[in-house]
């Protein structure tokens, strides 16, 4: 077994789709592809298919972050210390929570597709009750780490990052993604990709394929060789 394959087999992936994300089949495919390359994977749903409408209505960000931390702990707890290098893949709401996870648990690699941005206020308010018009307005202006906990976590993150934006995203508009991109000032490397013509949900199959290809290419080239990435220069593509 070569060194690169050994590194992959020693690493773990935690994947968190967006809230009520209907692309679960795509994420199952991604998990299978990563598993075939030697990664141990775990996918966390928000709000979770097992939850009824009543419980879903009451879920807030604090509960969901605790759920994500518990999933992380469950993924790593049964493995030797030397096999706890963790990659995180988060989409929309899952990406937002993943940045906060990085402030509580060590992550070596982070992939964010259209990460959503939320005000720090109303942290305990059920997600379903958040003012959507207010959120949209908040996301359409640049925000900084000094005013947002998720962006502060990004500023403190020192691993490798892949940030993917959908060109025609109305849910997470460009200023929100730009806020995340600007916040990763201490990342070991930052790779940015734009999915031209894609919407937030990746409704078009070609957009889903492009996302999966970009993700797998980056996982192989960067996360698949962490020792090399430690000494490499950060790379960024407009």
N, C-alpha and C positions, 0 to 999 in steps of 0.2 A: 504494500500500500504506500502511495507516495505521500509526501508531507501535506500537500494541499488537501487530499482526501481525508487524511487524519484530522486536520483542523476542522473540516466540515462535520465529520462524525462527532466531534467533541462539542459542537455548537448547537444551540437551541433557538427556536423561533416562536415568538408569541405574536399572533395575528389578531387584530381587533377591527372588524368592519364598522361601518357607520350605524347610526340608530335606525333600526328597521330596514337595514340594507337588503335589498332584494337580490343581490348578486351572490348569494351563499354558494351556489354551485361553482362559480368562478373561484371563490376562495378555497373551496374544497380541492379544486384542481391545482391551485397554487401549492397548497399544503402537500398534496400527493407528489408534485414535481420536486418540492424541496426534500420531502422524505426520501425520494428515489436518489437524491444526491447526498444523503447521509444526515440531513438535519432532523432533529426531533422537534415536532411542531405541536402547537396547541392553538385552537381558534376560540375566541370568546365573543359571544353575541350580546349586543345591546338592543333592546331590553331583554332578549332571550326568548327563544321559542316556547320554553316551558312556562312562561309567566302569562297569566290571564290578563284581560283588559283592565281589571281593577288594580292589580299590582303594578302594571305598566304605567298607569296614570299617576302613581305616587312616587315613582323612581326619580331620584335626583342625582346630580353629579357626584356627590359625596359617596353615595351607595355604589355607583358604578365604578368609581376609582378604587374603592375597597375591594370590589369584585375582581378588578383587573390585577391588583396587587396580590390577591389570593391565588389567582391563576398563575401569576409569575412564580410565587412561592411553591405551588404545587408542581410546576414544571421543573424547578431546579432542586427541590429538596431531596429527591431520591438519587441524585447524581453526585459523584465525587467532586470535590472543590475544583479540581483542575478541568472539569467538564461543564463549567457554568458560564461560558461565554454566550450571551443572549443577544439575539437580533429581534427588533420589534418592527412590525409592519402594521400601520394604522391608517384607516380610511375615514375621512371626515370627522365625526364625533369620536371614533376610535383613535384617530391620530391625535386629537386634542388631549384625550385622556392619557395617551402614551407619553406625551411630553411631560405631563405631571408625574407619571410613573417613573420617569428617568430621574426625578428629584428624590425618589424614595428607594429605588432599587438600581443596581448597576446594569447599564445597557452598553454594549460595544458598538452596535449598529442600529440605525433608525431609518425606516422608510415611511414617509408620510405622503399620502395622496390626498390632495384637497383638504388639508387639515382645517377643521372648523375652529372658529375663535369665539369665545364667550366672555362676557364681563365677569370679573371676580365677584361682583355683587350677586345676590340671590343664589349663592352656591347651594343652599339647601332647598331651594324652590324646585318642585318637580319639573323635570325637563319639558314635559308636555304643556306646562303652564307658562313657560317663558314667552315673553312678548316677541313674536317673530319679526314684526316691523322694527322694533328697537334693535334686535340682533342684526338685521340687515343693514340698518344705518350704522351700527357700530363697526361692522365688517368693511364698510366702504371708505374708511379712513385708516391711514397708517397708525399703528399702535406700537408702543415700545415696551421693553422688559420692565421698566419702572412702574407701569400701570397694569400689567397683566401677568398673573402667575405662570401661565403656560409659556409665555414668551420669556419670562425670567428663567424658567427651567431650560429653555432652548439656549439661552445665553450661557448657561453653566455647563451645557453638554459638551463633552470633549471627544466624543466618538465620531464615527463616519455617518454622514447623512445623505439620503436620496430624497429630494423634494420634487413631487410631480404635481403639476397644475393642469386643469382642463381649461382650454381656451374660452369656451362658451359657458363657463360655470356661473350660474346666477345665485346659487346657494352659498358658495364660498368665492366671492369675487376677488379679482386680482389684488386689491390692497391688502386683503387678509393674508393671502399667500406671501405677498411681498413683506409683510410684517414678520412672518415666520422666517423667511429667507434672510432678512436683515438681522434677526435675533441670533442666528447661529454663528456668531462672530468668533467663538472659541472652538468650533468643531474641528476635528482633525482633518476632515475633508467634507466638502459640500458639493453635491452634484444636483443640478436643477434640470428638469425636463418639462417641456410643454407639449401636451397632447392637443395638437391642432384640430379644431372643429369638434372637440369632445365636450359633452355636457357633464354636469356633476355626477349623474348616475351612470355614466358610460353606457347610455342606451344603445349605442351602435356597437355591433359586434367587433368591428374593426378597431374601435377605441379600446375595447376590453382586451383584444389581442395585443395591441401596442403597449398597454399598461403592463400586461403580463410579461411581454418580451423585455421591456425596459427593466422591470423588477428582477427578472431572472438573470439578465445580463449583469446588472449591478451586484447582485448577490454572489455571482460567480467571480466577478472581477475584483470586488472590494471586500465584501464580507468573507469570501472564500479564501482570501489571503491576508488576514489581519496583520501578520508580522510585517509584510511588505508595506501595508498602508500606514503603519506607524511612522515610517520615515519618509512617506511620499508627500508631495505638495498637494494642497487642496486644489480640486479642479472644479470648474463651474462652467456650465454651458447655457447660453441664453436661448 
